[in-house]
Amino acid sequence: VGTIGHIDHGKTTLTSAITKYLAAKQKAKYIEYGKIDKAPEEKARGITINTATLEYETDTRHYAHVDCPGHIDYVKNMITGAAKMDAGILVVSAVDGPMPQTKEHVLLCRQIGVGNILIFLNKMDMIKETE
């Protein structure tokens, strides 16, 4: 499984949150957001460039989770990560909605055979009640 979607929509944040939730159930080691993107350039620019793979489990399965980059310049890295996935979690910001990389990531996943894509609507807390 892996996280895909547009840059800054929260893929790495969700990945970290999944490990935190499962760590409380002793199914994973919690990995802080800042420790997922390890390369110096990733830390300096505040974006994911390389895929990161984490492992965790639930009561029924063991997962290798690939956190993919969302920036258009790193689509090749995203494809490499997605090629390992059976399913993807498409992270979409409620603030921005679907963006160019959102659609591209879905199309690329379909082309390389990712069978299932779940949509995770992120950043709901940033939407005003009137919207």
N, C-alpha and C positions, 0 to 999 in steps of 0.2 A: 504494500500500500504506500501511497505517497501524497504529499501536498503539492498542488499545482495552482497556477493562477497569476494574475497581474502583480507587478512589483508593488510592494508596500500594502498589500491587502491583508497580510497577517499570517502567511504560511508558516514561517519559523516560530512565531508566537503560538500558533495553534499546536505545532509539533511539541514545543516545550510544555504547553498546558496538558497535552495528552500524557506526557511522561510524569508530570506532577500528579495528575489524577491517579494514574496507575501505580505510582510509587506509594501513595497512601494506602493502596490495597496490596502492597508488596509484590507487584507484578512487573515493575520496571524500576530502573534507577532514574531519579529526577535529573534532567539535564536542563540547566538554566539557559534562557534565550541567548545570552552572550557567549555561551560555550558551544553552541551549535555551529555557528559560522566561525571557523578557526583560522583561516588564512589571514595574514596581515592586511592584505588589500580589502578583504571583506570587512574586517574590523574598522579600517580607516574610512571606507566609503559607506558603511552601514547597510550593505546589501549582500544578498547571497549570490555568489559567483559559481561556486562548485556545489555539487550535490552533497548532502550529508546523509549518512545512513545510521539510523538508531534501531535498537531492538527492544521490544517489549512483548508482553503477552496478556491475554485475557483468560477467563476461565476455560475457553474453548479453543483458543488459537495462539500461535507464536507469530509475531509480525516482524518483518524487516521494513522499516518506514524510511522512505526516501524523501528528504526535504529538497525540493527543486527550486532553482533560481527563477525569478519572474521577469527579470530585465531582458529586453529584446536582444541585447548584445550577447546573451548567454543561452540562447535557444538550443544550441548544440548540446550544452551541458544538461539542459532540461530533458532533451530527447534521450540522452544516455541514461539518465535516472529513470525516466518513465518506461524505458524498455524493460526494466526489471519489475515493473508493477503488474499486479493482477487487477488492482482497483486504484482509483485516484480520488482524492478529496479536493474538489475545486473550491478554493477559498475566494469569496467575493465580498468586497467591502460594501456594507449597506450605504455608506456615505457616497462612494463613487459609482456603485453599480458595475455592471460588466464593462470592461475596458478592452482595448485591442489585444493584449496578451491573454485575456480570459478566453476569447474565442479561439485564438491560435493554439493555446494549450489543449483545449478540447479537441480540436481537429487533429492535432499531432498525436494525441493519445489514441484517438480512434484509428488513425492510420497505422500505428504500430501495434494495435491489438489490445489495448487496455480495455477490458470488457465492461467494467462498471465505473461510473463516476458519481460520487455523492457530492452535493452542493452544500457548502457550509457558509452561511451568511454571517459575516463577521462585522464587528464595530457597531452593533445595534445600539450600544450605549451612547454613541455619538450623534444619534438622530434625535431631533427635537420631537416632543410628543405631538406637535401640530403637523408634522410632516407625514 
